[in-house]
């Protein structure tokens, strides 16, 4: 659907879509001279304007003219004059490596974007002494899979050099760049128990004031910048649309679906969870829901019948208000009888 103008960019060139402005600079970074980097507007892209900074410190940039995560990354790279391949992921309203603030399939209209660039590479030899490594993997929607959560007491948890936010670049010397999170998770799962393997990681660039969230990410509902009730949502067909924020039951249902994805596949993907929720939105039984999955691009995941029943249970429980959080400091949920 066409999007309205939220805030026009005032520049001398009508083709300017990304500019760095000398304002609202990170507290940990001194103010720098203003710059302007021109780039052409695509007629089909939304004409909303978002504020952006590099997480390791930079002036504030104005980003517009994008309708997908890949286009957003390209605009940020043009704004700050570096290769788009340097961007690992973005967080919203926090410069920290905080996975509860990760940019996924949508952005609040008042959200502040922080882009995290590639930092130091590292290679680590790991003994897969147990079946499960204790990783939850997600991806940035543009070809980079990275670590979203580390299970306490797991194999990976005992290796302090591996941190949340690390990009998984290679496994035993073979690049996994371009693979989706579930493909990388499957490769790790298929490594035989009792064998050694090498993982090449790239950590996010840090400044002296940069901090990393706990290794087991918590649910945090605080917002330091964004307060809007509407979001710009990226669609699977490449379009973007402004939609109202999800209500509480819908959000709980999406989070419950993400918990199931983590438990069964070792992945966390809010965009995928939203897509699953949407497929079940107007369905009245699990058969129709399963058919809608089979007729979508989610068929490639090969969900089992039992897993689809579990997903349907999460959707119906959330719809009827039978789900609530145990508390706001973990990923626990309980069903209300």
Helices and strands as residue ranges (DSSP letters): E 18-21, E 35-37, E 50-54, E 60-63, H 69-80, G 84-86, E 87-92, G 99-101, E 106-108, E 113-127, E 135-139, E 145-150, G 156-158, E 167-171, E 174-175, H 181-190, E 196-204, E 230-234, E 240-244, H 248-265, H 270-280, H 286-294, G 297-301, H 305-319, E 323-325, E 333-335
